[in-house]
Amino acid sequence: MSHKTRNRIVVRALLATIVSGCLVACSNQSPEQLLASAKTYLRGNQPDAAIIQLNNALQARPDFAEARYLLGRLRFDKGENAAAVAELGKANDLRYSPDDVVPLLAKALLRDGEPGKVIALDHVSRLETPPAVADFKTTVAIAHSMGGEGQEALAAVAAALQAKPDWAPALLVRADQLAARRQFAEAGQIVDGVLARAPDTPDALVFKADLLRQAGGDPEAAVALYRKALLADPGHHQDVRASAAWLATHLRATGFPKVEIWETGSAGSPGLPAVFACWPAADPAAPAVCVYGHHDVQPVEPLDEWDSPPFEPAERDGQLLARGASDDKGQVMFHTLG
């Protein structure tokens, strides 16, 4: 037996001992302790570790409603819609805090392309607090709109605004309903009111940009608002950074000898990353060609105008449909061919 082989066997034995010890230690914790540990990990911004602890808690006690809800919320935050629906549905079946579970479950169902199930959930759910009612009824309104049920959508928005008159998502759905009837001035007034109270509301910025592009004839101002919306939503910053990292990795794999990720903005106003790649010609006198494209995309709202989930490509009539498929993911993918 070689020296390297003996070392590998020793390392594997040590790892097995460590893992075994961890499992024993974990098994000695109660579900309540595991839940508390998950919450500690969340406060430390370690969602993956929290998920492990929640799964451990649920293995020991499958009917632990709070753990189900928290796991569903984490799955939702990670964009794992089917898993979020499953966990939140179980939490709802276990009667865990409907005001917490039902609005989030409705959003997960809508993301998963199930507006009919959102409407069915509305028929059996009774919520108490105004924010929960407003949040849920706004999602119900979007679900009705996706099904072409205009009157039901209007009623759901009215219920949301009755519960909480300043609920921005409901106001924006109402503005969208007005814009669909080409009542752009009235829609613009609602959006301006939302932005007056919260100038950095991403959805309102996107809506304002849409109005400028469609009705106002000011595409440059619209683009500026789209970019402001992207920067205003920190929830998407990591997505853009992940996109830049993915693109840089693939450009290197293609063979580009120089690939860099460039940070943008300034210390006081940080931006989002750009990717630079260079492939010098063998002839130093050859002309330089600069190719530009954007690896990010615009926000997906309004969701009720999509026939399929925006980040799940769907092929229809020989076309690939998804957010950014033609502007600009297709072109960016072409660049990775070298």
Summary of the structure (lengths in Angstrom):
residues: 338
radius of gyration: 24.6
end to end distance: 46.7
largest distance: 81.7
contacts: 986
relative contact order: 0.05
helix: 66%
strand: 5%
